[in-house]
Amino acid sequence: MFFKENNDTDLGETTIPNIFIDIYMPMANGLYVKVYLLAYRYACELNQIHKIDNNYIAKELGIPLSDVNDAWKFWESKKIVRIYREKGDSFNYPVEFVDLKKIYMENIFISSKSNKYNIDNIVLSSEEEDFVNMFKKIERIINRYLNSNEKIELINIKNSGISSEIIVYGYEYVKKKYNEVKSVSYIKTIIDSWNEMKLKTVEDIENHLLKDDERNKLYKKIFNYLGFYRNPTKSEKDTIDTWIDKFGYDLDIILYACSKSKNTSRISISYIEAVIEKWYKASLRTIEEIKSYEENHSKKSFSPNKQTQTKDLKPKTRHHIINQTFSKYDPDELERMLFESQKNKFK
């Protein structure tokens, strides 16, 4: 709670419109605000004792004249001051403070209902504890004050049904991951992706990120085993996810499949995919079943019956045919047959 002490002593006052405090002040750094307020204080004096110019402002604040010049460029870009530059002097020039109430009435209140809605939202949010706490937490994360545009964007995100806890967690997640502050629109993209996955609480998001982190570690182990020192493509990730989520294979089975590809001329995910699909279609679920299947398959490939069949397929010569013909008879029968054959020749 903040309150003001009442005192009848008049030492002079400078009235600052709330629109400057609520809308424009959060946009600027502290130095620019100091320049604006000090110059505005002197602009409100009817009878100025000293000649007030940018040199005087720089001296009073103990800053370089160039910083004062930069401050006026900033406020001019926000269209709340008018600068009347004179030839020959690029640092000292008249500055006119625009009537902020008039700006509000003409350009915001009348011309744009949406802007009025946004400004009203900022004011209302400053009175709601949930919004105030959310803004404070975010400001601690980004290590600066939120400007009015950022507050408007955050208000819109929250009003779309996203909890303040998730919004704050979005900032924490991005800061931890990238070690830098990202824009509100970037944070919104992250939050939207969580929302599409129907992650409704911070706990849901943390569980998902933990699972995602574990899966990324698994991708890395597979690729390192294969000698791929790069990140997998989305297609490769989807293929590996199928092995794990649909086929139910663990890392040991996948790495065993990967070992099969090392005998090929070119290691590829597609080759491993074919091996794993073959195991899945054969209803092999453990590495023991797979090894047993391979052993049985190997025995069938080199069975005696197959070897005999292979021998039978060899082309037969005249010698083979004669041998097979006479192997049907014993020696006595062969001698009798020979005698009969010779006997007939001499008849």
DRENPAVO-184087 format. One record per residue (C-alpha): chain; x negated, y negated, z negated. Coordinates in nm, 3 decimals. Layout:
N
PT  cadena     east    north       up
PT       A        X        Y        Z
...
This chain:
347
PT  cadena     east    north       up
PT       A    0.000    0.000    0.000
PT       A   -0.121   -0.350    0.083
PT       A    0.016   -0.677   -0.049
PT       A   -0.082   -1.042   -0.055
PT       A   -0.134   -1.269   -0.352
PT       A    0.070   -1.591   -0.343
PT       A   -0.119   -1.919   -0.392
PT       A    0.006   -2.275   -0.347
PT       A   -0.341   -2.412   -0.269
PT       A   -0.365   -2.498    0.100
PT       A   -0.709   -2.436    0.247
PT       A   -0.576   -2.394    0.598
PT       A   -0.451   -2.086    0.773
PT       A   -0.477   -1.939    1.119
PT       A   -0.176   -1.738    1.227
PT       A   -0.257   -1.444    1.453
PT       A    0.036   -1.294    1.648
PT       A    0.105   -0.934    1.551
PT       A    0.100   -0.835    1.916
PT       A   -0.274   -0.909    1.922
PT       A   -0.332   -0.694    1.614
PT       A   -0.107   -0.409    1.724
PT       A   -0.183   -0.395    2.096
PT       A   -0.504   -0.574    2.192
PT       A   -0.733   -0.551    1.890
PT       A   -0.755   -0.166    1.897
PT       A   -0.872   -0.186    2.260
PT       A   -1.186   -0.383    2.181
PT       A   -1.501   -0.330    1.983
PT       A   -1.553   -0.529    1.665
PT       A   -1.784   -0.786    1.824
PT       A   -1.527   -0.888    2.086
PT       A   -1.262   -0.922    1.817
PT       A   -1.490   -1.148    1.612
PT       A   -1.550   -1.377    1.911
PT       A   -1.177   -1.397    1.985
PT       A   -1.073   -1.468    1.624
PT       A   -1.340   -1.730    1.552
PT       A   -1.273   -1.916    1.876
PT       A   -0.896   -1.889    1.820
PT       A   -0.939   -2.032    1.470
PT       A   -1.110   -2.342    1.615
PT       A   -0.860   -2.363    1.900
PT       A   -0.582   -2.397    1.640
PT       A   -0.750   -2.702    1.483
PT       A   -0.598   -3.028    1.605
PT       A   -0.898   -3.241    1.507
PT       A   -1.222   -3.057    1.571
PT       A   -1.516   -3.209    1.384
PT       A   -1.782   -3.016    1.575
PT       A   -1.820   -2.953    1.943
PT       A   -1.709   -2.594    1.972
PT       A   -1.848   -2.398    2.263
PT       A   -1.998   -2.057    2.329
PT       A   -2.335   -2.165    2.191
PT       A   -2.166   -2.261    1.864
PT       A   -1.977   -1.927    1.849
PT       A   -2.299   -1.733    1.913
PT       A   -2.481   -1.926    1.639
PT       A   -2.199   -1.883    1.386
PT       A   -2.178   -1.507    1.446
PT       A   -2.553   -1.460    1.481
PT       A   -2.529   -1.288    1.817
PT       A   -2.681   -1.351    2.163
PT       A   -2.495   -1.589    2.394
PT       A   -2.467   -1.306    2.647
PT       A   -2.256   -1.105    2.399
PT       A   -2.013   -1.397    2.370
PT       A   -1.995   -1.412    2.747
PT       A   -1.924   -1.038    2.765
PT       A   -1.647   -1.076    2.509
PT       A   -1.470   -1.340    2.719
PT       A   -1.502   -1.122    3.029
PT       A   -1.333   -0.842    2.837
PT       A   -1.045   -1.057    2.709
PT       A   -1.004   -1.211    3.052
PT       A   -0.966   -0.862    3.200
PT       A   -0.682   -0.806    2.950
PT       A   -0.524   -1.132    3.071
PT       A   -0.490   -1.289    2.726
PT       A   -0.738   -1.572    2.795
PT       A   -0.803   -1.796    3.094
PT       A   -1.158   -1.904    3.173
PT       A   -1.231   -2.227    3.360
PT       A   -1.582   -2.176    3.487
PT       A   -1.783   -2.478    3.590
PT       A   -2.062   -2.489    3.845
PT       A   -2.411   -2.501    3.705
PT       A   -2.326   -2.348    3.363
PT       A   -2.253   -1.976    3.353
PT       A   -2.235   -1.956    2.972
PT       A   -2.046   -2.261    2.847
PT       A   -1.696   -2.312    2.988
PT       A   -1.348   -2.394    2.859
PT       A   -1.142   -2.097    2.739
PT       A   -0.764   -2.114    2.710
PT       A   -0.580   -1.871    2.484
PT       A   -0.266   -1.741    2.653
PT       A    0.056   -1.746    2.450
PT       A    0.093   -1.381    2.354
PT       A    0.458   -1.420    2.260
PT       A    0.526   -1.554    2.607
PT       A    0.343   -1.259    2.761
PT       A    0.556   -1.024    2.556
PT       A    0.882   -1.192    2.648
PT       A    0.811   -1.243    3.018
PT       A    0.599   -0.946    3.115
PT       A    0.692   -0.678    2.867
PT       A    1.027   -0.741    2.704
PT       A    1.210   -0.863    3.014
PT       A    1.026   -0.716    3.312
PT       A    0.952   -0.370    3.181
PT       A    1.179   -0.182    2.948
PT       A    0.941    0.111    2.952
PT       A    0.658   -0.105    2.817
PT       A    0.887   -0.240    2.550
PT       A    0.976    0.118    2.465
PT       A    0.606    0.202    2.435
PT       A    0.530   -0.094    2.213
PT       A    0.831   -0.020    1.996
PT       A    0.710    0.337    1.970
PT       A    0.370    0.222    1.843
PT       A    0.536    0.006    1.582
PT       A    0.773    0.284    1.475
PT       A    0.493    0.539    1.464
PT       A    0.297    0.316    1.228
PT       A    0.585    0.356    0.983
PT       A    0.608    0.737    1.005
PT       A    0.373    0.932    0.783
PT       A    0.329    1.221    1.028
PT       A    0.213    0.989    1.307
PT       A   -0.009    0.786    1.076
PT       A   -0.183    1.099    0.944
PT       A   -0.224    1.235    1.296
PT       A   -0.385    0.912    1.419
PT       A   -0.619    0.901    1.119
PT       A   -0.734    1.261    1.168
PT       A   -0.799    1.206    1.538
PT       A   -0.989    0.883    1.468
PT       A   -1.215    1.070    1.226
PT       A   -1.285    1.332    1.494
PT       A   -1.363    1.079    1.770
PT       A   -1.537    0.844    1.526
PT       A   -1.354    0.532    1.644
PT       A   -1.010    0.373    1.639
PT       A   -0.749    0.482    1.893
PT       A   -0.641    0.210    2.132
PT       A   -0.279    0.135    2.210
PT       A   -0.272    0.330    2.536
PT       A   -0.408    0.637    2.364
PT       A   -0.150    0.606    2.089
PT       A    0.127    0.580    2.347
PT       A    0.004    0.896    2.522
PT       A   -0.021    1.084    2.192
PT       A    0.326    0.971    2.090
PT       A    0.463    1.100    2.420
PT       A    0.289    1.435    2.371
PT       A    0.432    1.471    2.023
PT       A    0.778    1.366    2.134
PT       A    0.768    1.639    2.400
PT       A    0.781    1.897    2.123
PT       A    0.413    1.953    2.040
PT       A    0.331    1.947    1.670
PT       A    0.079    1.699    1.533
PT       A   -0.124    1.994    1.398
PT       A   -0.176    2.134    1.748
PT       A   -0.264    1.789    1.886
PT       A   -0.529    1.740    1.617
PT       A   -0.654    2.095    1.672
PT       A   -0.687    2.014    2.042
PT       A   -0.929    1.733    1.958
PT       A   -1.122    1.956    1.715
PT       A   -1.148    2.236    1.972
PT       A   -1.275    2.008    2.251
PT       A   -1.523    1.830    2.023
PT       A   -1.663    2.163    1.899
PT       A   -1.679    2.318    2.247
PT       A   -1.828    2.025    2.439
PT       A   -1.984    1.825    2.155
PT       A   -1.827    1.510    2.299
PT       A   -1.500    1.319    2.297
PT       A   -1.264    1.374    2.590
PT       A   -0.973    1.160    2.708
PT       A   -0.616    1.207    2.588
PT       A   -0.519    1.337    2.933
PT       A   -0.788    1.606    2.905
PT       A   -0.663    1.704    2.558
PT       A   -0.310    1.720    2.701
PT       A   -0.428    1.961    2.973
PT       A   -0.569    2.193    2.707
PT       A   -0.253    2.171    2.498
PT       A   -0.033    2.234    2.804
PT       A   -0.227    2.552    2.882
PT       A   -0.168    2.674    2.525
PT       A    0.199    2.587    2.556
PT       A    0.229    2.784    2.882
PT       A    0.087    3.087    2.700
PT       A    0.361    3.034    2.437
PT       A    0.109    2.962    2.161
PT       A    0.326    2.766    1.921
PT       A    0.109    2.738    1.611
PT       A   -0.257    2.673    1.530
PT       A   -0.280    3.033    1.405
PT       A   -0.155    3.161    1.743
PT       A   -0.415    2.950    1.922
PT       A   -0.700    3.062    1.695
PT       A   -0.609    3.430    1.743
PT       A   -0.599    3.381    2.119
PT       A   -0.933    3.198    2.124
PT       A   -1.090    3.471    1.909
PT       A   -0.969    3.739    2.150
PT       A   -1.081    3.529    2.447
PT       A   -1.424    3.484    2.291
PT       A   -1.458    3.859    2.233
PT       A   -1.356    3.929    2.591
PT       A   -1.618    3.682    2.722
PT       A   -1.885    3.859    2.519
PT       A   -1.774    4.188    2.674
PT       A   -1.799    4.042    3.027
PT       A   -2.151    3.930    2.945
PT       A   -2.257    4.274    2.817
PT       A   -2.129    4.443    3.133
PT       A   -2.298    4.193    3.363
PT       A   -2.625    4.205    3.171
PT       A   -2.622    4.587    3.197
PT       A   -2.577    4.559    3.573
PT       A   -2.850    4.295    3.599
PT       A   -2.605    4.019    3.694
PT       A   -2.727    3.706    3.517
PT       A   -2.431    3.490    3.609
PT       A   -2.074    3.435    3.497
PT       A   -1.812    3.668    3.644
PT       A   -1.561    3.529    3.892
PT       A   -1.192    3.523    3.811
PT       A   -1.139    3.824    4.036
PT       A   -1.411    4.017    3.856
PT       A   -1.266    3.922    3.519
PT       A   -0.922    4.043    3.632
PT       A   -1.073    4.376    3.744
PT       A   -1.250    4.429    3.412
PT       A   -0.934    4.329    3.226
PT       A   -0.749    4.604    3.415
PT       A   -1.003    4.864    3.300
PT       A   -0.954    4.753    2.939
PT       A   -0.589    4.652    2.914
PT       A   -0.421    4.885    3.167
PT       A   -0.651    5.189    3.173
PT       A   -0.742    5.163    2.804
PT       A   -1.115    5.224    2.855
PT       A   -1.366    5.102    2.599
PT       A   -1.708    4.949    2.660
PT       A   -1.891    5.286    2.639
PT       A   -1.686    5.433    2.925
PT       A   -1.724    5.118    3.134
PT       A   -2.101    5.113    3.087
PT       A   -2.113    5.484    3.174
PT       A   -1.933    5.401    3.498
PT       A   -2.179    5.119    3.556
PT       A   -2.467    5.365    3.521
PT       A   -2.329    5.556    3.822
PT       A   -2.375    5.252    4.042
PT       A   -2.746    5.227    3.969
PT       A   -2.811    5.512    4.215
PT       A   -2.652    5.313    4.496
PT       A   -2.834    5.080    4.731
PT       A   -2.626    4.783    4.622
PT       A   -2.461    4.749    4.281
PT       A   -2.108    4.611    4.302
PT       A   -1.798    4.580    4.088
PT       A   -1.590    4.737    4.367
PT       A   -1.796    5.060    4.350
PT       A   -1.751    5.080    3.973
PT       A   -1.382    5.009    4.016
PT       A   -1.349    5.310    4.251
PT       A   -1.525    5.536    3.997
PT       A   -1.306    5.421    3.708
PT       A   -0.985    5.451    3.910
PT       A   -1.080    5.808    3.998
PT       A   -1.118    5.891    3.628
PT       A   -0.790    5.721    3.544
PT       A   -0.598    5.911    3.814
PT       A   -0.751    6.234    3.680
PT       A   -0.611    6.144    3.333
PT       A   -0.956    6.130    3.178
PT       A   -0.942    5.919    2.864
PT       A   -1.267    5.984    2.677
PT       A   -1.630    5.996    2.777
PT       A   -1.641    6.364    2.674
PT       A   -1.355    6.445    2.912
PT       A   -1.530    6.255    3.190
PT       A   -1.860    6.440    3.142
PT       A   -1.680    6.776    3.126
PT       A   -1.491    6.691    3.445
PT       A   -1.815    6.597    3.622
PT       A   -1.984    6.920    3.505
PT       A   -1.699    7.139    3.631
PT       A   -1.688    6.949    3.956
PT       A   -2.062    7.003    4.000
PT       A   -2.030    7.382    3.942
PT       A   -1.754    7.412    4.201
PT       A   -1.967    7.227    4.454
PT       A   -2.243    7.492    4.427
PT       A   -2.043    7.817    4.356
PT       A   -2.168    8.161    4.503
PT       A   -1.853    8.201    4.712
PT       A   -1.921    7.871    4.880
PT       A   -2.280    7.972    4.944
PT       A   -2.162    8.302    5.102
PT       A   -1.916    8.118    5.319
PT       A   -2.192    7.887    5.426
PT       A   -2.412    8.180    5.524
PT       A   -2.131    8.335    5.726
PT       A   -2.103    8.019    5.926
PT       A   -2.458    8.059    6.062
PT       A   -2.465    8.152    6.435
PT       A   -2.516    8.528    6.496
PT       A   -2.784    8.647    6.742
PT       A   -2.782    8.977    6.949
PT       A   -3.014    9.129    6.687
PT       A   -2.759    9.050    6.412
PT       A   -2.478    9.212    6.612
PT       A   -2.678    9.533    6.678
PT       A   -2.778    9.561    6.312
PT       A   -2.421    9.514    6.197
PT       A   -2.301    9.782    6.452
PT       A   -2.550   10.056    6.350
PT       A   -2.517    9.980    5.979
PT       A   -2.179   10.154    5.995
PT       A   -2.342   10.504    6.050
PT       A   -2.575   10.723    5.843
PT       A   -2.905   10.860    5.989
PT       A   -2.765   11.211    6.088
PT       A   -2.477   11.057    6.276
PT       A   -2.709   10.822    6.461
PT       A   -2.938   11.116    6.561
PT       A   -2.640   11.322    6.694
PT       A   -2.510   11.021    6.887
PT       A   -2.853   10.968    7.043
PT       A   -2.879   11.341    7.141
PT       A   -2.539   11.339    7.306
PT       A   -2.625   11.021    7.496
PT       A   -2.950   11.169    7.631
PT       A   -2.784   11.502    7.719
PT       A   -2.527   11.331    7.940
PT       A   -2.795   11.148    8.136
PT       A   -2.949   11.482    8.259
PT       A   -2.632   11.657    8.371
